[in-house]
């Protein structure tokens, strides 16, 4: 008869500790924490950038409606919207490359940490993480473009063209 506890408790194989001396191990841990915090910062700023862009779009439509903008002003606002959308998309790409660089650093640290650390990190494949990251990036870009399209339609209506 099998022991029920052994079926529910994870079996940890021989855990090989870090091969580094304590000071070097501490340095690698510090770099790991720094890289994960930097990735979190970049991810948050991607979303803040998208949100701030949408709020700015809303503000431009509000201003155009408030002053009863004519065709000349709405064309200028639409030009600003296009330039802003392009700048935001480039910024989102920069944040994505920044996160990729931090992930590369984390992957470079992995062989120097314990086997348990490597096993746990291997639970989610890097390909799956990449798919999630790039799907969200595409979604963010589409939201910025969709917002610019809505601004264009609203400005056309305000100008009566």
N, C-alpha and C positions, 0 to 999 in steps of 0.2 A: 504494500500500500504506500502510495507516494505521500510525502509530507506536503500538506496544503500550503504552508508558509514558503516552501522552496519554489512553488509554482508562481506565487504572486510577487515575491521579492526578486529584484533584479540580481542577476549573477554578475559580479564584477570580476572579470578575468584579472590576471596579474597586471597591476597598474605600474607602469614604468614612470618614475618621477622625471622631472626635468633634468637634463644632463648638465645644466649650467650651475655655476657656483651661486651662492645666495645673492650676492650683490648684482651680478649680471641678470639673474632671474628677476630680481626686483626692478631692474631697469626695463627689461622686456615687458613685465607686467604694467609698468608705468606707461610705456609706449602703447601697449594694447588698450589701456583705459583711455589714453589721449585719442587714439584713433577711433574708438567707438564713440566717444563724446563728439568728436569732429563730425563723424557720420550723422549722428543724431542732430547736430546743429545744422548741417547742410540739408538734411531731409526736412526739418522744420522750416528752414528758410525757403525751400522750394514751395511749400504750401503757403507760407506767408506772402511770397512773391505773387503767387496766383491770386490769393485773396485780395491783396492790395491793388492788383491790376483790375480786378473786377469792380472794386470800390471806386477806383479812378474812372473806369468806364461809366459807372453809374453817375458819378459826379459830372462828367462831361455832358451826358444826356440831360441831367438836371439843369445845368447852366444853360445849355442850348434852349431848353424849353422855357426856362425862367426869363430869358432875354428875348424870346421869340426870334431866334437866330435866322438870318437869311441864308441864301445859298452859299455866299462867300464864306461866312463864318462856319457853316456846317462842313464845307469842304476843308477848311483849315483844321477843324476838330477831327475830321476823318483822317487827314494826313497825320495828325498827332497820334491817333489811335493805331494806325498802321505802323508807324515808327516805334511806338510803345510795344505793340505786340511782337515785333521783330526783336526788340531789345530784351523783352521778357523771355522769349524762346531761347535766345542765345544764353541768357543768364541761367535758365533752367538746365541747359546743356553743360554749362560750366560747373554748376553744382553737381551734376551727374558725374562728370569726369573727376571732380574732387572726391566724391564718394568712392569711385572706382580706385583712385590712388590709395585711399585709406584702406580699402579692402585688400589691395595688393600688399600693403604693409602688414596687415593682420595675417594674411596667408603666409608671408615670409617669416613671421614670428612663430607660427604654429609648430613647426618641427622641433623647436627648442623648448616647448612646454610638455607637460605630462601626456602620456598616452590616453588618459581619461579625457583630458581637454580635447585632444584630436578626435576621439571617438564621439564625443558629444557634438562637436562642430560638424562632424560628418553626417549627422542625422538629417540635415537639410543640405541638399546638393547645391553647389555654387551655380549650376545651370538654372535650378528652380529660383534661386535668389535673383539671378540676372533677369529672368523672365518677369518676376514680380516688379523689380525696379524699373525695367524698361516699359512695361505695360503701364505703370503709374506715370512715367514720364510722358508717354504718348497721350494718356488721358489728360494730364495737365496742359500739354500743348494744345490739344483739341478744345479744352475749356477756354483757353485764352483766345483761340481763333473763333470759336463760337461766340464768345463775348464781343469780340470786335465786329462780327457780323451783325449781332443784335444792335450794337451802337450805330452801325451804318444804316440799318433799317430805321432805327428811331430817329436818326438825324435827317434822313430823307423825308420822313413823315413830318418832322418839325418844320423843315424848310419848305414843305409842300411841293417837292419835286418828284 
